[in-house]
């Protein structure tokens, strides 16, 4: 599945359906990562990885532009990486990025 097929759709995850946007895919591609190439290739498996991910926790948006960020753990090259999901004040959950470490302490 290419990025054009994934974007514009919703896929199930441990926290409900996640919206995939071109903006989120571009952010994920540009995000630094220990395994940069493998991280980018994992985008092709986004629907499957979202469904199999493990919920790690959440953190509020310090600027309060969105309600909060959610973190879903996946494995890239057998090491933990995390999907970053933005939840809007309207309750919409949008894929935002893939990172290989978490900067903030999460809740839950």
Residue, then its C-alpha position, 0 to 999 in steps of 0.5 A: x500500500x502506498x502513501x496515496x492509498x493510506x492517506x485519507x483513511x481511518x484505521x483501528x488502533x488500541x485507542x480507536x480509529x486513527x485518521x491518516x493524512x498526507x501531513x502526518x505521513x510527511x511529518x513521519x518521513x521527515x522525523x529523525x530516527x535511529x533506523x531512518x530508512x526502516x522507519x520510512x518503510x514502516x509507513x507502508x504497513x501503517x494500517x497493520x502496525x496501528x492495529x497491533x500497536x500497544x498503548x503507552x500513554x498520553x501527554x497534554x499539548x503544552x500550548x493547548x492547540x490540541x487536546x493531547x498526544x497519544x503514544x502507541x508502541x511498535x517495533x522497528x528492527x526489534x527495538x521500540x518506536x512510537x506512533x505519535x497521535x494528536x487528539x483534537x478538542x473535537x475528539x478526532x485522533x490523527x496520525x502525527x509521526x513516528x519517533x524512536x524515543x519519548x521526550x515527555x513523561x506519559x500518563x496512563 
